[in-house]
Amino acid sequence: MIRIILICLLIFSKVIAQPAGNYLDKVNEIVLMEQLSHERLSNTDNITAASNNFDVKYYRCEWKVDPAVRFIAGKVTVYFIMTSSANSISFDMMPSLMTDSVKQGNAQLNYQHINNVLQINFTNTFSAGRLDSVSIFYQGIPAATGFGSFIQSAHAGTPVLWTLSEPYGSRDWWPCKNGLEDKADSIDIYIMHPSQYKAASNGLLQSEIQSGLNKTTHWKHRYPIATYLICFAVTNYSVFNNSVQLGNVNLPMQTFCYPESLTLFQNNTPQVLNALRFFNNTFGEYPFIKEKYGHVQFGWGGGMEHQTATFITAPNESLMAHELAHQWFGDKVTCASWQDIWLNEGFATHLASMYMEQNYPAAIINNRKAEIANITSVPDGSVWVDDTTNVSRIFNGRLSYLKGSHLLYMLRWILGDTIFLESIRQYHNDAKLSYGFANTDDLKKHLEKASGKDLTYFFKQWFYGQGYPSYNVQWTQLGTDYVKIKMHQSASHASVKFFELPVALKFKNATQEKTIVVDNKINDEIFYKNIGFIADTVLVDPEYWLITKSNTTQKITDNTGGQNIIQIFPNPVRQQLFVYLKNYTAQLANIYLYNSTGQLVYKKLLPVSSSAFIEISFTHLPKGTYIIKIGSETDIKFIRKIVK
C-alpha cells in the first residue's frame, strides 16, 4: 500500500522537470497531508482477537451493496481446518455490524458478538484436523477506522464505493481473521449491486448476471491471499483490456477506471506493462501468472496493492511500479508482523526506484540524494516498527518506505547486485515463505546464505538501530601515488555507537579521478591506498549508496621533514605492511624481511631518488614476530620489529 510513494513518484517525474526546491516543497505538503489524514483515521484498538485454533482454507463472500449508500449486507462462508480441539472459534468483526445468524450447513449455531469478537459455538467438540464450514449472515454500516476501510463517495457526480483494509480494516466490513498469520487458499466473491454499475475485485471475472434492477458480479481467485488484500469497488466503471508477454504466458491486464479518466489510463497503462516485464525478468515470474494483473481507480490519495487488482488514484509511472512491485513483495510474500512492514513497503519503494533508474538514468543521483535527505531530516527512527497500534507509525514514509528502501541500496552496495538479486529471488521462492508470511530474519538468512557473510551487525545497526553516521575523512598525500586515510565517524543517535560500512571515496584533481572503497569497521581506522596520482579533492559516497549526512573531508599535509625519512605501518600488521621512504638520498635501497628464526621471507631492491611507497603482503605469512631491515648489504640504515 502506498502512503508516501508519491515521494518516490515525484523524485523521478517532478525532479527532472522542476527545480529541486519545488519538488521538496511538494514532498513536504504530501507528507503533512498524509500525517494529518492518519491522525484522523487511526485507532488504537488494533490487535486481532480471532482465535488461533483454526486455519482458513476458503472464503465465499456474498455482498449486497449500493455505491450511493454506506451499508453492506452479506453472507460469508468460511471453510476451515481445526488446528486444535475446541468447541468454538472466533472471528474479528466490529460491533457496528449486526449478526443475523450463523449456520453450519442448514443448522443454526449459537454465537456471541461482543465488542470486536464474533464467537461461534459448536454443538460438540471439533477435533484437530477436522475440515468444516460455517456461514455468517450479517449487515450494517461499517466502522470508519484505518485508512478508510469502507468508503462511500462520488466522482464526477456519480456514487462510488470501495474498500481499503490495510492494516486492520477488514473487520470493519466483514467477519474474518484480521491478523497476519492465516491466508485463505482461495476466495470467491459475489457482489450484488445496482445494474448500472460495474464491480471489480480480486482474480478473474466469472460472470455478471442481471436480476431485475440488480446485477451479481462473480470474481474468482485461486491463490493464497491475506485478509487485508481482499477488496471490491463499485461504480460506473469503464473497462478496457491489455496484455503483456511474460515468458510463455500472455498475461491479461484489465483496467477499471472512471469514464472521465479513460483516455488518461489508456495512454499510461503501457508503462505498467513495461514494469511487469522488468520485475518478471528481475525477480521471477509474476506471482499470479494464471490469472491477471489489474488496475481499479478509486479516490484515496495514492494506491493499494490488492492482489491482482491494484487500486490506484491515477496512472503515474512510478506509482504504478510501486504498487505492481507489491505483487511480489507484500502479496506473494507478506510481512508476518506490522513491525516488519518494510518487507512490503521498503521493497516496493526500492523496486520502483530500480525500474525508474533503468528508464531515467540521469535521475539516479537526484533520487538517491533526495531519499537520503528525507531519511536524515530527523536524527532518530528505526525501520523496525516499535508501535503497531499506531497506523501512522506503521506507514511512516521516512522510515518504513524510504529508509527501508535505502537499507536495500546499502545491501546491494555491500553484497553486489549479483549476489543481492540471487538472495532476494531465493527468499521470494522459499517454499516456507512463498504465498505465505515472512519476517526480517527470514530475509537475513537468505542474504547470508547467498553471500556467505554474517549480517547480524547490519540489521542490528540499520533495522533495529536508529539514526545514521556522519564521516570526517582526514587524508594525506604520501608521495605521488599513495594516500593515508583516517575515517572518523559520529552517530546521530545513541542507539548505535558506530555504523560498520564499506565507504566509497572518490579522489580527484583537474584531470584525474579514482574511487576506492575502505571497509570501515572501527572508528578512526587508518587506511593506505594507491590512487596513482596527486589528488586535491575527496568526495564521500559519491553515488549515494549509504545513509549518511554532513560528511566532511580534511587534507592533512605530510609534514615529516628532513632526509632519509622511513615510516613503517601499520604495526601490528594484518594483511599489508607499508614502507614509506621520503626524501631518501641513497641511490639504492634493499628491503629485507626475516621471520623469528632469522629466515629471509621477503627481499626487494629498489632505486630511490627522493620518495617511494612499497606494499609488502603479509597475507600468506603466519602470525608471529618479524624483523624488517632497510639499507645496502653493507650499510643497514633501519631496523624494526613487526608483529602480525
C-alpha positions in Angstrom: 0.0 0.0 0.0 1.2 3.5 -0.7 1.2 6.1 1.9 4.2 8.1 0.6 5.1 6.5 -2.7 4.2 9.9 -4.3 7.6 11.0 -2.8 9.3 8.4 -5.0 7.0 9.3 -7.9 8.0 13.0 -7.6 11.6 12.2 -7.3 11.5 10.9 -10.9 8.6 12.6 -12.6 8.9 16.0 -11.0 12.6 16.5 -10.2 13.5 16.2 -13.9 11.0 18.8 -14.9 11.0 21.2 -12.0 13.6 22.9 -9.8 14.7 20.9 -6.7 13.1 23.5 -4.4 9.6 23.0 -6.0 10.0 19.2 -5.6 10.9 19.4 -1.9 8.1 21.8 -1.2 5.6 19.4 -2.8 7.0 16.4 -0.9 6.6 18.3 2.4 3.0 19.1 1.5 2.2 15.5 0.8 3.9 14.2 4.0 2.0 16.8 6.1 -1.3 16.0 4.4 -0.9 12.2 4.9 0.2 12.6 8.5 -2.9 14.6 9.3 -5.0 12.0 7.5 -3.6 9.2 9.6 -4.1 11.1 12.8 -7.8 11.4 11.8 -8.2 7.8 10.8 -6.0 5.9 13.3 -7.4 4.0 16.2 -5.5 2.3 19.0 -7.5 -0.9 19.4 -5.8 -2.8 16.6 -5.0 -6.2 17.9 -6.7 -9.2 16.2 -9.0 -11.1 18.5 -9.8 -14.1 16.2 -8.9 -17.4 17.8 -5.9 -19.3 16.5 -7.4 -22.8 16.8 -8.4 -23.0 13.1 -6.8 -22.4 9.7 -8.9 -20.7 7.0 -8.9 -22.6 3.7 -11.5 -20.7 1.7 -13.8 -17.7 1.8 -17.0 -17.5 -0.2 -18.1 -13.8 0.2 -21.6 -12.7 -1.0 -22.2 -9.0 -0.5 -25.0 -6.7 -1.4 -24.1 -3.0 -1.7 -25.2 0.2 -3.4 -22.5 2.8 -4.0 -24.9 5.5 -3.1 -25.4 4.2 0.4 -22.8 3.4 3.1 -24.2 0.0 4.0 -23.4 -3.7 3.5 -25.4 -6.9 3.8 -23.6 -10.1 3.4 -23.1 -13.8 3.8 -19.6 -15.1 4.4 -19.0 -18.8 4.3 -15.7 -20.0 5.7 -14.1 -23.4 5.2 -11.5 -24.2 7.8 -9.4 -26.9 9.4 -9.3 -27.1 13.1 -5.7 -26.9 14.4 -6.6 -27.9 17.9 -9.6 -29.5 19.6 -12.2 -26.9 20.6 -16.0 -26.3 20.8 -15.8 -22.8 19.4 -14.0 -20.5 17.0 -13.8 -16.7 17.0 -13.7 -14.1 14.2 -12.8 -10.4 14.1 -16.0 -8.3 13.5 -16.7 -4.8 14.6 -19.8 -4.1 16.7 -21.3 -1.7 14.1 -22.1 -4.9 12.1 -25.1 -6.9 13.2 -25.0 -10.6 13.1 -28.3 -12.0 11.8 -27.5 -15.7 12.1 -24.7 -18.3 11.9 -25.2 -21.7 10.2 -23.3 -24.9 9.9 -25.0 -26.3 6.8 -28.7 -25.9 7.5 -28.2 -26.0 11.3 -28.3 -22.8 13.3 -25.4 -22.2 15.7 -25.2 -20.2 18.8 -22.9 -17.2 18.8 -21.9 -14.2 20.9 -20.9 -10.9 19.2 -19.3 -8.9 21.9 -17.2 -5.8 21.1 -14.9 -6.8 18.2 -15.3 -10.5 18.5 -17.8 -12.9 17.0 -17.6 -16.2 18.8 -19.3 -19.2 17.2 -20.2 -22.2 19.4 -20.4 -25.7 18.1 -22.8 -28.3 19.5 -19.9 -30.6 20.2 -16.1 -30.5 20.3 -14.3 -30.4 16.9 -11.1 -32.4 16.9 -7.9 -31.2 15.4 -7.6 -31.8 11.6 -11.4 -31.6 11.0 -12.5 -29.7 7.9 -15.8 -27.9 8.2 -17.5 -24.7 7.4 -19.8 -22.0 8.8 -21.8 -19.3 7.2 -22.2 -15.9 8.8 -25.2 -13.7 7.8 -24.8 -10.0 8.8 -25.5 -6.4 7.9 -24.7 -2.9 9.0 -22.9 0.4 8.5 -19.1 -0.4 8.5 -17.0 1.3 11.1 -14.7 4.1 10.0 -11.2 3.1 11.0 -7.8 2.5 9.4 -7.2 4.4 6.2 -10.9 4.4 5.4 -11.6 0.7 5.1 -15.1 1.1 3.6 -15.7 4.4 1.7 -18.8 5.6 0.1 -18.1 8.7 -2.0 -18.6 10.2 -5.5 -16.6 11.0 -8.7 -17.9 13.5 -11.3 -21.3 13.3 -9.5 -21.5 9.5 -9.6 -21.6 7.4 -6.5 -18.6 5.1 -5.8 -17.9 2.6 -3.1 -14.5 1.0 -2.4 -12.7 -0.9 0.4 -9.2 -0.5 1.7 -8.5 -2.7 4.6 -4.8 -2.4 5.4 -3.7 -2.8 8.1 -6.7 -3.6 10.4 -9.8 -2.6 8.4 -11.1 -5.9 7.1 -13.1 -6.5 10.3 -14.9 -3.1 9.8 -17.0 -4.5 6.9 -16.8 -8.3 7.1 -16.2 -11.1 9.6 -12.7 -12.6 9.1 -9.4 -13.3 10.7 -7.9 -9.9 10.7 -4.2 -10.7 11.5 -1.1 -11.7 9.7 -1.0 -15.4 10.4 -3.5 -17.1 8.1 -4.0 -16.8 4.3 -7.1 -18.3 2.7 -6.1 -20.7 0.0 -8.7 -19.2 -2.4 -11.8 -17.0 -2.5 -15.0 -16.4 -4.5 -16.6 -13.0 -4.3 -20.1 -12.3 -5.3 -21.2 -8.6 -5.3 -24.9 -7.8 -5.8 -25.2 -4.1 -6.9 -27.5 -1.8 -8.9 -27.3 -2.9 -12.6 -26.0 0.4 -13.9 -22.7 -0.1 -12.2 -19.7 -2.5 -12.5 -17.9 -4.2 -9.7 -14.2 -5.0 -9.5 -12.4 -7.4 -7.2 -9.5 -10.0 -7.0 -8.8 -12.6 -9.5 -10.7 -13.3 -12.7 -14.2 -12.2 -13.6 -16.5 -15.2 -13.9 -19.9 -13.7 -14.7 -22.2 -10.7 -14.5 -25.8 -11.8 -14.0 -28.8 -9.4 -14.3 -31.7 -9.9 -11.9 -34.3 -7.2 -12.0 -32.7 -3.9 -11.1 -29.6 -5.6 -9.7 -26.6 -7.4 -11.1 -24.5 -10.0 -9.4 -20.8 -9.9 -10.3 -18.7 -13.0 -9.6 -14.9 -12.9 -9.2 -12.8 -16.0 -8.5 -9.2 -16.0 -7.1 -7.3 -19.2 -6.7 -4.1 -18.1 -4.9 -3.4 -17.8 -1.2 -4.4 -14.3 0.0 -4.1 -12.3 3.2 -7.3 -10.9 4.6 -6.4 -7.2 4.1 -5.7 -7.8 0.4 -9.3 -8.9 -0.3 -11.3 -6.0 -1.9 -14.1 -4.7 -4.1 -15.1 -1.4 -5.7 -18.4 -0.5 -7.4 -19.2 2.5 -9.7 -19.9 3.2 -13.4 -16.5 2.0 -14.4 -15.2 2.0 -18.0 -13.3 -1.2 -18.6 -10.5 -1.9 -21.1 -8.0 -4.8 -21.6 -4.4 -5.0 -22.4 -1.9 -7.9 -22.3 1.8 -8.5 -21.8 4.0 -11.4 -22.9 5.8 -12.8 -19.8 7.9 -15.8 -20.9 5.5 -18.3 -22.5 2.4 -16.6 -20.9 0.4 -13.8 -22.4 -0.9 -12.2 -19.2 -4.1 -10.2 -19.3 -4.1 -6.7 -17.9 -7.5 -5.3 -17.1 -8.3 -1.7 -16.1 -11.5 -0.4 -14.4 -11.4 3.4 -14.4 -13.8 6.3 -14.2 -15.2 7.3 -17.6 -13.8 10.8 -17.2 -10.3 9.2 -16.8 -10.5 6.7 -19.6 -8.1 8.4 -22.0 -5.6 9.1 -19.2 -5.5 5.4 -18.2 -5.4 4.1 -21.8 -2.4 6.3 -22.6 -0.4 5.4 -19.5 -1.1 1.7 -19.0 1.7 0.6 -21.4 4.1 1.9 -18.7 3.0 -0.7 -16.2 3.3 -3.4 -18.9 6.9 -2.4 -19.2 7.3 -2.7 -15.4 5.7 -6.1 -15.5 8.4 -7.3 -17.9 11.1 -5.8 -15.8 10.0 -7.3 -12.5 9.2 -10.6 -14.1 12.7 -10.8 -15.6 14.5 -9.5 -12.5 12.7 -11.1 -9.5 11.0 -14.1 -11.0 7.6 -15.0 -12.6 4.7 -12.7 -11.9 3.2 -14.4 -8.8 -0.4 -14.7 -10.1 0.5 -15.7 -13.7 -2.6 -17.9 -14.1 -4.9 -15.0 -13.6 -4.3 -11.4 -14.4 -3.0 -8.1 -13.2 -5.4 -5.2 -13.0 -5.9 -1.5 -12.1 -9.1 -0.2 -10.4 -9.5 3.5 -10.0 -10.5 4.9 -6.6 -10.5 8.2 -4.7 -7.9 7.7 -2.0 -4.6 9.6 -2.4 -2.2 7.0 -3.7 -2.7 3.3 -4.3 -3.3 0.0 -2.7 -1.8 -3.3 -3.8 -4.9 -5.5 -3.6 -3.9 -8.9 -5.0 -4.3 -8.9 -8.8 -6.4 -5.7 -8.6 -4.4 -2.7 -7.6 -6.5 0.3 -6.5 -4.9 3.4 -7.9 -5.9 7.0 -7.9 -4.0 8.0 -11.2 -1.8 6.1 -13.6 1.6 7.7 -12.8 4.5 5.6 -13.9 6.4 5.5 -10.5 3.2 4.9 -8.5 2.1 2.1 -10.8 5.6 0.5 -10.5 5.4 0.7 -6.7 2.0 -1.0 -6.5 2.9 -3.6 -9.0 6.1 -4.4 -7.1 3.9 -5.3 -4.1 2.5 -8.3 -6.1 5.9 -9.9 -5.4 6.7 -8.3 -2.1 3.7 -7.8 0.1 1.2 -10.1 -1.7 3.0 -13.3 -2.6 5.4 -12.9 0.4 3.6 -10.8 3.1 5.2 -9.4 6.2 4.4 -11.7 9.2 4.1 -8.7 11.5 3.4 -5.0 11.0 6.7 -4.5 12.8 8.2 -5.8 9.5 6.2 -3.7 7.2 9.4 -2.6 5.4 9.4 -6.1 3.8 6.3 -4.8 1.9 6.8 -1.0 1.6 10.6 -0.7 1.6 10.8 -3.3 -1.1 8.1 -1.8 -3.2 9.7 1.7 -2.9 13.1 0.2 -3.9 11.8 -1.8 -6.8 10.1 1.3 -8.2 13.4 3.1 -7.9 15.2 0.3 -9.7 12.6 0.4 -12.5 12.7 4.2 -12.8 16.5 4.3 -12.7 16.6 1.9 -15.6 14.3 4.2 -17.6 15.7 7.5 -16.4 19.4 7.0 -15.6 20.0 10.8 -15.4 17.8 10.9 -12.3 19.6 8.2 -10.3 21.7 10.5 -8.2 18.9 13.0 -7.6 16.6 10.2 -6.5 19.1 8.7 -4.0 20.2 12.1 -2.7 16.6 13.2 -2.1 15.7 9.9 -0.4 18.7 10.2 1.9 17.9 13.9 2.7 14.4 12.8 3.8 15.7 9.9 5.9 18.3 12.1 7.7 16.0 15.1 8.2 15.4 13.7 11.7 18.2 12.2 13.8 16.3 9.1 15.1 13.8 6.5 14.0 14.2 2.8 13.2 12.9 0.7 10.3 11.6 -1.7 12.9 8.1 -0.6 13.9 8.0 -0.1 17.7 4.3 0.7 18.0 2.0 -1.4 15.8 -1.1 0.2 17.4 -0.3 3.4 15.6 -1.2 3.3 11.9 0.9 6.4 11.2 3.9 4.7 12.7 3.4 1.6 10.7 3.2 3.5 7.5 5.8 6.2 8.3 7.0 7.4 5.0 10.5 8.4 6.2 11.1 5.0 8.0 9.0 2.2 6.5 9.2 3.4 2.9 12.4 5.5 2.3 14.8 4.2 5.0 13.5 0.6 4.2 14.3 1.2 0.6 17.7 2.6 1.3 18.6 -0.4 3.5 18.2 -2.4 0.3 20.5 0.1 -1.5 23.1 -0.5 1.2 22.7 -4.3 1.0 23.2 -4.1 -2.8 26.3 -2.0 -2.1 27.7 -4.4 0.5 26.9 -7.7 -1.4 27.0 -6.6 -5.0 24.0 -6.7 -7.3 24.5 -10.3 -8.5 24.5 -11.8 -5.0 21.8 -9.5 -3.8 19.4 -10.3 -6.5 20.1 -14.0 -6.2 19.4 -13.9 -2.5 16.2 -12.0 -3.0 15.0 -14.5 -5.6 15.8 -17.3 -3.1 13.9 -15.5 -0.3 10.9 -14.9 -2.6 10.7 -18.5 -3.7 11.4 -20.2 -0.4 8.7 -22.8 0.0 8.2 -21.8 3.6 7.6 -18.2 2.7 6.2 -18.3 -0.8 2.5 -17.3 -0.8 2.8 -17.0 3.0 4.4 -14.7 5.6 8.0 -13.7 6.3 9.9 -11.7 8.8 13.1 -9.8 8.6 15.1 -12.7 10.0 13.9 -14.8 7.1 15.3 -12.3 4.6 18.6 -12.0 6.6 19.1 -15.8 6.4 18.8 -15.8 2.6 21.1 -12.8 2.3 23.7 -14.6 4.5 23.3 -17.9 2.7 23.9 -16.4 -0.7 26.7 -14.1 0.3 28.5 -16.2 3.0 28.5 -13.0 5.2 27.3 -12.6 8.7 24.9 -9.7 8.5 23.9 -9.6 12.2 25.7 -6.3 12.7 24.0 -4.8 9.7 20.4 -5.5 10.9 21.3 -4.6 14.5 22.5 -1.2 13.4 20.2 -0.4 10.5 17.0 -2.3 11.1 16.7 -2.1 14.9 19.0 0.8 15.4 18.2 4.4 14.9 19.9 7.3 13.2 22.9 7.5 10.7 26.6 8.2 10.6 28.4 11.4 9.6 32.0 11.0 8.4 35.0 13.2 8.8 37.7 11.9 6.4 41.2 13.1 7.0 43.6 12.3 4.3 47.3 12.8 3.5 49.1 12.5 0.2 52.1 10.2 0.5 54.4 10.8 -2.4 52.9 10.9 -5.9 50.7 7.8 -5.7 49.5 6.9 -2.2 47.2 8.4 0.3 46.8 7.9 4.1 43.1 8.0 5.1 41.7 8.3 8.6 37.9 7.6 8.9 36.2 9.3 11.8 32.5 8.8 12.4 29.9 10.3 14.6 26.4 8.8 15.0 23.2 10.8 15.2 21.5 8.6 17.8 22.8 6.9 20.9 21.3 3.5 20.0 24.2 2.9 17.6 27.7 3.8 18.6 29.3 3.0 15.3 28.0 2.1 11.9 30.1 -0.6 10.2 30.1 0.1 6.4 32.3 -0.1 3.3 32.6 3.6 2.2 33.4 4.8 -1.3 35.9 7.7 -1.6 36.4 9.5 -4.9 39.8 11.2 -5.2 40.1 13.9 -7.8 42.2 16.5 -9.4 41.6 18.7 -12.5 42.3 15.8 -14.9 42.2 12.5 -13.0 39.9 10.7 -10.6 39.7 7.3 -8.8 37.2 5.8 -6.5 38.4 3.4 -3.8 36.4 1.6 -1.1 37.5 1.4 2.5 35.9 -1.3 4.7 35.5 0.8 7.8 34.9 -1.4 10.8 36.2 0.7 13.7 36.2 4.5 14.5 39.4 6.4 13.5 40.5 3.5 11.4 43.5 4.2 9.1 43.9 3.0 5.5 46.7 3.4 3.0 45.7 3.3 -0.7 47.4 3.6 -4.1 45.4 6.1 -6.1 48.1 6.6 -8.8 48.2 10.5 -8.8 48.3 13.6 -6.6 44.7 14.4 -5.6 43.3 17.7 -4.4 39.6 16.7 -3.6 37.8 13.8 -2.0 34.1 13.0 -2.2 32.4 10.7 0.3 29.9 8.1 -1.1 29.6 10.0 -4.5 26.8 7.7 -5.8 24.7 8.0 -2.6 24.5 4.3 -1.7 24.7 5.0 2.1 22.5 6.7 4.6 24.9 9.5 5.8 24.7 13.2 6.4 27.0 16.2 6.7 30.2 14.3 5.6 33.4 16.4 5.6 36.9 15.8 4.3 40.1 17.4 5.5 43.5 17.3 3.8 46.4 16.9 6.2 49.8 17.9 5.0 52.6 15.4 5.2 54.8 17.4 7.4 57.6 14.9 8.1 60.7 16.8 7.1 64.4 16.2 6.7 66.2 13.5 4.7 66.2 9.7 4.9 62.7 9.6 6.5 61.5 6.0 6.8 58.0 5.1 8.0 56.7 1.6 8.6 52.9 1.0 9.2 50.7 -0.5 10.4 52.3 -2.3 13.3 50.9 -4.8 14.3 50.0 -5.8 10.7 47.2 -8.0 9.4 47.4 -8.2 5.6 49.5 -5.4 4.1 52.7 -3.7 5.5 53.6 -0.3 4.0 57.1 1.1 3.8 57.3 4.8 3.1 60.7 6.2 2.1 60.6 10.0 2.0 63.4 12.2 0.8 65.7 9.2 0.8 69.1 10.2 -0.6 70.7 6.8 -1.2 70.8 5.6 -4.8 69.8 2.1 -3.9 67.9 0.6 -1.0 67.3 -3.0 -0.1 64.3 -4.1 2.0 64.8 -7.3 3.9 62.1 -9.2 6.0 63.1 -12.0 8.3 61.0 -14.3 10.4 61.6 -15.1 14.1 64.1 -17.8 13.2 66.2 -15.5 11.0 64.9 -16.9 7.7 64.6 -14.3 4.9 61.0 -14.3 3.7 61.0 -11.1 1.6 63.6 -9.0 -0.3 63.1 -6.1 -2.6 65.8 -3.9 -4.4 64.6 -0.5 -5.5 66.2 2.6 -6.8 65.4 5.6 -4.6 65.7 9.1 -6.0 63.5 11.0 -3.5 60.4 9.1 -2.2 58.9 5.7 -2.6 55.9 3.7 -1.2 56.1 -0.1 -1.0 53.5 -2.6 -0.1 54.5 -6.0 1.5 51.9 -8.6 1.6 51.6 -10.5 4.9 48.5 -12.5 3.8 50.5 -15.7 3.3 52.7 -15.3 6.4 51.9 -17.0 9.7 51.3 -15.0 12.9 54.4 -14.1 14.8 57.3 -11.6 15.1 59.3 -10.4 12.1 62.3 -8.1 11.6 62.5 -5.6 8.7 65.8 -4.1 7.7 66.4 -1.3 5.1 69.7 -0.3 3.5 72.5 -1.7 1.5 74.0 -5.1 2.2 77.0 -3.4 3.9 75.1 -0.5 5.5 71.7 -1.2 7.1 70.1 2.2 7.9 66.8 1.0 9.5 65.8 -2.0 11.7 62.2 -2.5 13.1 60.3 -5.4 14.8 57.0 -6.2 13.2 54.2 -8.2 14.8 51.5 -10.0 12.8 
